[in-house]
């Protein structure tokens, strides 16, 4: 007697195992994408909550990364432009309206000698586009020669990119240079500076200096994670439906043939 269980599973062991694997892998990948989206949302909420806390002043005292991380901060001091570092291969944080392509450029990291303190605070001043014809050409940027007040948000680092050959000997640290990544500790050791253990990412206050400071929100990419999750779950459903439909068709054909006998 041809039972439904026999038609769907017992006579289709390989197909059943394959379908289970497809469903399990697809569901696991979909859940992973949802968890990534939830993680970004939670991180953005935590950042927003920390930004609602009182504004810190870099000139008041030496702060730890734990105390200052993701907090708003103001700092007054004078830039040291000859020690600037241009971080290469940084896409524009927010593409211009109507554009789906990512424009490559630099982040400008510049040390700020804090007023009234023997301490250096590195500032991520913003993003500037790269010259597509000459990779060594630096964008024109205006740097004030007098003391300035900077407002921004504290981060541990300006973000990292994959790079080969890091750790090479720096030939001339007295001139602005192009780097792939920024090592705060190594920079302090190189120059013998007393430094804040974090960087300050400047926010846009309307200053026109040739740099863009439209930073992408931390929730960027959440919609993409949801779309990927939907695709994975759709694959799981499709795999299950294919398995059960083909099994039912086989069951019905065998049932009809059995009745004719």
Secondary structure as GFF3:
##gff-version 3
##sequence-region A 1 261
A	DSSP	alpha_helix	4	5	.	.	.	ID=ss1
A	DSSP	pi_helix	6	10	.	.	.	ID=ss2
A	DSSP	alpha_helix	13	51	.	.	.	ID=ss3
A	DSSP	beta_strand	56	57	.	.	.	ID=ss4
A	DSSP	alpha_helix	65	68	.	.	.	ID=ss5
A	DSSP	beta_strand	72	79	.	.	.	ID=ss6
A	DSSP	three_ten_helix	81	83	.	.	.	ID=ss7
A	DSSP	beta_strand	85	91	.	.	.	ID=ss8
A	DSSP	beta_strand	104	114	.	.	.	ID=ss9
A	DSSP	beta_strand	120	129	.	.	.	ID=ss10
A	DSSP	beta_strand	148	155	.	.	.	ID=ss11
A	DSSP	beta_strand	177	179	.	.	.	ID=ss12
A	DSSP	alpha_helix	184	191	.	.	.	ID=ss13
A	DSSP	beta_strand	195	202	.	.	.	ID=ss14
A	DSSP	alpha_helix	222	260	.	.	.	ID=ss15
###
